[in-house]
Amino acid sequence: MATTLHVTDITASAVACCAPLVKEPMTQVDAEKVATTLKALADPARLRLLSIVAASQDQEACVCDLIEPIGLSQPTVSHHLRVLTQAGFLSRSKRGTWAYYRLQPDALAAVTTLLSI
């Protein structure tokens, strides 16, 4: 039986908090929320993991399939996946002993909207 965990961390909606950067000045609170979310993307390993999951069938991948392509240890890969999940870019489900990660396209769309001109 698969169990899906939905993250309700405040950073999950941080990028959706405000208008595009060029439309109006950002408040300090919004800037801090957005910075936390963008920080999750500001790591080469996390960007690669997000890319691999996004390019996988059904935009979902098992953690077991993410370790070798990244070339990092399983605990390090799991840490990066947890950061991406807490930031709302991925969701996680457990099947047997393995965790599966699925892309949350709305989170990427929110980043795109925020940065659009």
Secondary structure as UniProt FT lines:
FT   STRAND          3..5
FT   HELIX           10..13
FT   HELIX           15..17
FT   TURN            21..23
FT   HELIX           28..41
FT   HELIX           44..55
FT   HELIX           57..59
FT   STRAND          60..62
FT   HELIX           63..65
FT   HELIX           67..70
FT   HELIX           74..86
FT   TURN            87..88
FT   STRAND          90..95
FT   TURN            96..97
FT   STRAND          98..103
FT   HELIX           105..115
//
